[in-house]
Amino acid sequence: MGLTPIPEKGTDPLPVKIAIPVKEDIEIAASRIKPYLHLTPVLTSLAIDEIAGCSIFFKCENFQKTGVFKARGATNAVFSLAEADLLKGVATHSSGNHAAALSMAASLRNTVAHIVMPSNANKVKITATEHYRGKITFCEPTLQAREETLAKVVAETGSVEIHPYNDVRVIAGQATAARELISQVSDLQIIMSPVGGGGLLSGTALSAHFYGNNIEVIAGEPTGANDAYRSFNSGSFVPSVSPQTIADGLLTSLGTITFEIIRKHVHNILTADDNQIIKAMRLVWERMKIIIEPSSAVPLAVVLNNKELFKGKRVGIIISGGNVDLDALPFSTFK
């Protein structure tokens, strides 16, 4: 599918009207994916609440199919396609989580997923993609290489591209996580998610807007990959250039659709450095006894570093995923 390019920094950020999901799209997505995915639990920890100074409700998408929220968007997108559209498969580029999610969704509809992955992708995420019979083509670890390689794959196979985040069907699917959270926990004052390409954050913001009662939406982003933070605060798109962070799921730039939604419906984006992210990740492992990946720990790291902002509040945090290479845990590196 063709995507409207984001304009150069300093120009009108929205020269073309961009369609965004509406409430009905989220409702349809929720019904469409329900037979195939988990209603994930919300967990709490008194120990973490005491440390953070607020009441935190963790929406555990690490317990989702494929171990990540991305199963929602990928499943909604694939199941929205007609049978004729699936004859030659679907395709995407991904550092891992969307790759596995799209491969799973494709397998459920008895079609093939053509996946372009960077050569430095997480081993666990490569294995998961292969498990769901995704056909992987590796490329250099740059956005340009990913997009160029994907264009070749689509041209050669005739497959349908499902963008990892800049797709209304994907965003509507991701929005169902926050929709569930709002129905599971009353009187939330803040909902947080990490932000990379912005699919989860924009979906979360839409659900807070449509289903919440004056809920603020705040994103967490790594300091070493803070393009969304800079874009949000400048009002103009700032691309991700040579990002460096332990949170490998948050290395991508915002898309045209996600940027539009974030500008309208997100209240703030705050950052945390890798040391703070790993401390938050370890805290969840130790106190809650659940596995989360570094990207998932970013919102908690933000809370712990901005306690006055969250003091006494009821805060929902979407734990985005739990796909971690257990042979390369970062805890011994960061103290």
N, C-alpha and C positions, 0 to 999 in steps of 0.2 A: 504494500500500500504506500502511496506517496504521502510524505509528511511535510507540513509547512516549515521551512527553515526558520530558526530563530534569527532575528536581525542582529547586525553588529551592535556592540555596546555603544550607547550614546544616541541611538536612533529610537524612534517610536517602537516600544517593545511589542506592540500588537497591531501591525499594519493590516492584518487580515483577520476577520472575525473567525474565532475558533469555537467549534462545537464542543461542549462539555457534557458529561453525563447529568441527567436529571434524576429526580427521586424514583420515577418509574423504572429507569434503567437499573438502579440498585435493587429494587424489588424483584425485577425479572431475573437479575443475576442471582439473587439469594435463592429463588425457587429453582433456577436452572442447575445450580451446583450442589444443592442440598443432598441429592441421592448419592453423590460421589465423594463428598468431603466430610470432615469431622466438625461438629460443633465443639470448638476447643474450650477448655476450662479457664476460669479466672482464679488465680491463686493469690494468696496474701502471705505476708511474713511480718509478724509483730517485731521481730528483731530488726528488720530493714526499716520498718516504719519508725522505730525509735531512733535509729541512726539518721534517717532522712528528715525527721520532724514533720512528717505528713502521712496520710493514709494512702498507700499505693495498692492498686489492683492490677495485677499482671495478666493480660490476655495472652495465653500461652500458645502462640502459633508455632512454637517449636514442637508441639504435639500434633501439628497438622500433617496431612498426607505430604510426602516428600520432605517433611521436617521444616516447612517454611510457608509463610503466608502466600507466596507466589502461586501456589496451587490454585488459589481462588481465581485470580485474574486469568491464568492460562486456561483453566477449565471453562470459565465463562466464555472466553474468546473462541475456543475450539468448538464448544457445543453450540455456539451461535451460528456456525457455518453450516451451509447445506451440504448434503452428501456429495453433490457434484463438485463442490469447492475442495473436497478432501481427497479427491482421486490421486492427486500428485503430492499430497502431504502438506505439512506446514513447515515454516522455517523461522529461525531467529538467530541473533547473536547474544551471548550471555557469558558472564564470568562463572556461572554455575547454578545458582538457585532457580532462575527462570528456565534454564536449560532442562533441568530435571523435571520441573513442573510441566513444561510444555510437552516433554517426552511422555510423561505419565498421561496427560490429557489426550495426546494423540493415540496412545495405545488403547485407551478406553473407547476410542472411536475407530479402532482398527485401521489407523493410517500411520504414516511415518513422520517423524520429526527430524528435520535437517538442522543441525546445531553447529554454529560457529563459536568456538571457544578460544580464548587467548592461551598461549602456550604455557603460561604460568598459573593457570587456573588451579584452584584447590583440588587436591587428589580425591577427597571425599565426594566433592560435587561432580567430578568427572565420573567416578564409579557409579554414583546415583543416576546420572544421565544414561550411562551404558546399561544399567539395570533395567531402565524403562525403554530400552531399545532405541534410544536416540542415535542418529548417525552423525558422528562428530567430525568436523573439519577444524583443525587447529590453525591459528594464525598468530602473527606478532601481537604482543600485548599493548596495542594502541587502538583508540576508537576508530581512527581512519582505516586501519587494517581490518578491524572487525566489520565495518560497514562495507568496505570494498569486497571483502571475501564473501559476505552475505549476499551482496548484489550478484556476484558470479554464481553462487549456489542457487539462488532463486531463478536466475536466467537459465541455468542448465537443467534444473529439475521441474520448473513450472509450479513450484510450491507456493503456498500463500504465506506471506510474512506476517508474523505476530510479534509486534514490537514489545520489548520487555516492560515498557511503562508508558510510552507515548501513544496510547491506544484507548479509546473510550470504553471498549469492552473489557480491557484489562483493568482500568481504573475502577469501573463499576464493580468488578469482581473483588478487587482489593478493598473496596468500601464496605463490603459485607462483614469484615472483621470488626470494625468500629461499630457497625450497626448492631452486631451481636453483643458487643461489650456494653453498649448503652442499655440494651434490654436486660443484661445480666446484673448490672450494678446501678443502683439508684443514686441520684444526686451527685453525679460526677461534675467537678468544676473545671478540670483540665484533662485533656487526652493528649498523650505524647506518642510519637513514633519516630524512628530514625528516618533520615532522608538521604537518598542517593540520586536516582533518576526522578524520584518524586511520585511514583505510582501509589505506594502505600500512604504517603503523607497526603496527597491530593484526595485519595479515596476517603481517608480518615476525616479530612476537613469537610468533605461533602456530607458524610454521614452525621457529623457533629452539627452541621448546618440544618439538615433535614429532620433529624431525629432528636437532637439534643435540646436542652433548656439552658441557653446561654453558656454553653461549654466552650472554653478557650482551647485552641489547638496550638501546641508548641512542639517544634521538631528539635531533634538532637542530631548534630552533624560533627564528624571528626574535624579537628583544627587543621589537619593535614590535607583535607579534601573539602574545603569550606566554600565551594562555589555557590551552593544554594544560599548560604548565609550572606555572601556578598551580593548575589543577585537580588535577594529579598530586600536587603537594606538599601541598595542603590536604585532599585526599580527597573534595572536593565540587566539583560542576561549576561552573566559572566561565566565563560566556559571553564570546565575542569581541565587543568593543564598539569600534567605530571603529578597527580595526587600521590601522597605517601601516607598510608595509614594501615594499621593492623586490621581495620574494619573493611575487609575485601569486598563486601557486598555493597559498599557505598562509594564506589570510585567513578560513577558515571555522572554526566551533566544532566541537568533538568531538560525536559522536553517542552515543546510549545504548549501542549495541552496542560501538562502538570504545572508549568510556570504560571499559566493563566489562573488556574484554580488556587494555587498557593498565594498568589498576589491578592486574590479576592477574599480568601477564607482562612488563611493561617495567621495567627496572632503574633508569633515570634519564632525565630530560629536561633538556637544557642549552640555553642560548640564545647567540645571536650577533647583534650589531647589523648594520645595513645596510652600514656601511663594511667590517666584517670579512667579510660575505657576499660583497661585490663583490671584495674582494681574493682570496678563495678561488676565486671563479668565474674571475677573470682568471688565477690560477695554473694552473688546469686548462686553460684555453684555450692559455696560453703553453707549458706544459711537456708536455701530452699531445696537443695539437693536435686537440682534439675540442670540439664545441659543447655546452655545458650551460646551462640556464637558472638564474636566481638561486636558485629554490627548491632545486635540486639541490645547490647549493654550501653550503647551511647545515650539513650534517653535517661537511664538511671544515673549515669555519670554526670549528666547535666543537672539533674535534681540535686545530687550530692554536692555539686560545686556552686549551687545557687539556692541554698536552703531558705534564705529569707523570702525568696520569690514564691516558694511552694509551701511555706510554713502553715501547718494546720489545714491544708487543702486536701480534697479527695481527688486523687490523681490516677487516671488510667494510663497504663503503659502497655503498648503492644509489643510483646516479645516477638520479634519478626521471624526468628528461626534458630535452629540448633544444630546446624551442619558444621561440625568442627573436626578437623584432622587431629585425632587423639595422639598421633605421633609427633605433633608439632604444637603442643600447647604453649602459650606465651607466658605463663605464670612465673617461670623461673627467670625470664628476661626482664620483666618489669617489676619493680619492688615499690 
